[in-house]
Amino acid sequence: IILCFFADPELAYWVTTVAVVLLCMGRIYYAHTKCGLPVVLFLSKVIAPCMTVSILVCMALAVVVSLFEPSLLRLTASVVVSTLTLFVSAYFIALRDDEKMMVRNIIITLKHRI
């Protein structure tokens, strides 16, 4: 609808982002009232680490975009840098110790298969 009336893809993304955030807030409220979700704990243990990882990935991509002219090299560097930044920061920031152990076990299992 936004694209039909305004023909601005960026505006469509912003509207979608706002809608997703509002829906998430509604879901958190619903989970709090119906299931007793501790909101502060959820925000500090789930949302804050995910936001931190997202910000780090965006910052890494901003550096790549500022260093390279638009090209296949910049695309490749963006994919590599964002993937590495995502995996490393998610491992050290977003995962709990038991989740890190699961990741290590999966890597060991894959390593033995190869």
N, C-alpha and C positions, 0 to 999 in steps of 0.2 A: 504494500500500500504506500509506504514511504517512497519507494523508488518510482511508483507510478505518478505520484503527485509532485515530488520534489526533484527526482532524477539525481539524487546525491547519495552515492554508495556509503560515504563516510557517515552521513546522518543516519542511514539505516543501521549501520553497525552500532552507533551510539544509542539509538532507540532500543535495539536488541540487548545491549549491555545493561542499560537501565532496567529493562523488563526482567532480565535474569537476576539482577541484584534484588529487585523488589520481590520476585518470586522466592528467592532464597531466604529473604527476611521473613516472608510469610511462612515458609516451611519451618524455619527455626522457631518462630513463635508458636506454630501449631505443635511441633515436637515438644516444646517447653510446656505448653498447657495440657496436652493430652498424654504425654509420655514422661513428663518430668525431666526433660533434658536440661542439664545445668548449662545455661547459656554462656556464662563467663568462661567456664571450663572448656566448652566447645570452641568458643572464639579463640581462646589462648592456645589450645592444643591442636586445633584443626585449621581454622581460618588464618590465623597469624602466620604459621609456618608456610602455608600455601601461598599467601600473599607475598611473603618474603622471597620465596623461590621465584614467583612470577616477576617481581621487581628486579631480581638479579638477572633473570633471563632477558628482560627488556633492556636493562642497562648494557648487557653484553652485546645485544643486537644493535643498540644505538651506537656503540663504539665501532662495530663492523661497518655499519651504514655510513658513518662519518669518515671512515678510513678509505673506503673503496668507491669508485664510480660505479653506476649501475652496469652490471655485466654478469656473465656466467660465473666469474671468479667470486664476485660479491655474493651471489646466490649460494654458491658452494660453501663459502666461508660462513655465511649466515646459518646454513643448515648445520654445519659441523659445530660451530660455536654455540648455537642455541641448544643443540642436543647434548653436547658435553656439559654445558652449564646447567641444564635441566637435571641430568642424571646425577652430577656431583653435588649440586646444591640440594636436590631432593633427598639424596642419601644422607647427607650430613645435617640437614636442617629439618626436613619434614618427617623422616622415618623414625619410629621408636626403635629401641634396641632389639625387640623380638622381630620386627619387620626387617631390620638390617641383617639379622641372622638368617631369615628366610631368603633374602637376596643372595647372601654369601653361599648358602646351600644350593641355590639354583645355579649360580655361577660355577660352583665346584662340580655339580652334576653335569652341566653342559661341557665343562672342560674335560671331564673323564670320557664323555661320549665322542669327543673329537680326538 
